[in-house]
Amino acid sequence: MNSPELPLPLSTNRLNLRAYRESDAEALLPIYSREDVARFLLCEPWTAEVARTEVSKRIPRTGLGTEARALALVVETADGLEGIEGSVVIGDIAIWFDGESSEKAEIGWVLNPAAGGHGFASEAATAMLNIGFDHYGLNRVVAQMDARNTASAKLATRIGMQQEAHLRRDWWSKGEWTDTLIFGMLSSDRQVA
């Protein structure tokens, strides 16, 4: 895959999606250390040490055309939003190749529940889908999630992804069998932000 380098940060109406930096460990720790956030993730709630390790793993994920075969971006509010001083990190979002194909990818997001209800997640996810389809020329993007994560399922639907599967008790997670929802979007059925 020979895509040109993606110019970052990417700005939407109210957000900046930017590359990771070491200081993001401190900014993301309050989000990833929450029990209600980690409940549906593959990881346990983060400690400060885990935050530093995870952020250092994500720093090289700068594009699908790189060795990492992934693009991981921090989501922060743009300067000047009403009621928010400066820019605030509210989560992260990533897209990575799904297997060996360079035409299929998976998307994932984690946003601070405290920032919910303002459309930030939809704005960030739509922007990342547009990067995948427009910049990288993807044919298909999927999102997989714990079926109990109703907020993520609603987000996937809201941004135009279609539920394609409900896999029953297919994943052993944190001491119990869980269901997985799979949502998909083709380049031909997406919404352009």
Secondary structure in CASP SS format (residue, H / E / C, confidence):
PFRMAT SS
TARGET T0000
AUTHOR 0000-0000-0000
METHOD secondary structure of the structure
MODEL  1
M C 1.00
N C 1.00
S C 1.00
P C 1.00
E C 1.00
L C 1.00
P C 1.00
L C 1.00
P C 1.00
L E 1.00
S E 1.00
T C 1.00
N C 1.00
R C 1.00
L E 1.00
N E 1.00
L E 1.00
R E 1.00
A E 1.00
Y C 1.00
R C 1.00
E C 1.00
S C 1.00
D H 1.00
A H 1.00
E H 1.00
A H 1.00
L H 1.00
L H 1.00
P H 1.00
I H 1.00
Y H 1.00
S C 1.00
R C 1.00
E H 1.00
D H 1.00
V H 1.00
A H 1.00
R C 1.00
F C 1.00
L C 1.00
L C 1.00
C C 1.00
E C 1.00
P C 1.00
W C 1.00
T C 1.00
A H 1.00
E H 1.00
V H 1.00
A H 1.00
R H 1.00
T H 1.00
E H 1.00
V H 1.00
S H 1.00
K H 1.00
R H 1.00
I C 1.00
P C 1.00
R C 1.00
T E 1.00
G E 1.00
L C 1.00
G C 1.00
T C 1.00
E C 1.00
A C 1.00
R C 1.00
A E 1.00
L E 1.00
A E 1.00
L E 1.00
V E 1.00
V E 1.00
E E 1.00
T E 1.00
A C 1.00
D C 1.00
G C 1.00
L C 1.00
E C 1.00
G C 1.00
I C 1.00
E C 1.00
G C 1.00
S C 1.00
V C 1.00
V E 1.00
I E 1.00
G E 1.00
D E 1.00
I E 1.00
A E 1.00
I E 1.00
W E 1.00
F E 1.00
D C 1.00
G C 1.00
E C 1.00
S C 1.00
S C 1.00
E C 1.00
K E 1.00
A E 1.00
E E 1.00
I E 1.00
G E 1.00
W E 1.00
V E 1.00
L E 1.00
N C 1.00
P H 1.00
A H 1.00
A H 1.00
G C 1.00
G C 1.00
H C 1.00
G C 1.00
F H 1.00
A H 1.00
S H 1.00
E H 1.00
A H 1.00
A H 1.00
T H 1.00
A H 1.00
M H 1.00
L H 1.00
N H 1.00
I H 1.00
G H 1.00
F H 1.00
D H 1.00
H H 1.00
Y C 1.00
G C 1.00
L C 1.00
N C 1.00
R E 1.00
V E 1.00
V E 1.00
A E 1.00
Q E 1.00
M E 1.00
D E 1.00
A C 1.00
R C 1.00
N C 1.00
T H 1.00
A H 1.00
S H 1.00
A H 1.00
K H 1.00
L H 1.00
A H 1.00
T H 1.00
R H 1.00
I C 1.00
G C 1.00
M C 1.00
Q E 1.00
Q E 1.00
E E 1.00
A E 1.00
H E 1.00
L E 1.00
R E 1.00
R E 1.00
D E 1.00
W E 1.00
W E 1.00
S E 1.00
K C 1.00
G C 1.00
E E 1.00
W E 1.00
T E 1.00
D E 1.00
T E 1.00
L E 1.00
I E 1.00
F E 1.00
G E 1.00
M E 1.00
L E 1.00
S H 1.00
S H 1.00
D H 1.00
R C 1.00
Q C 1.00
V C 1.00
A C 1.00
END
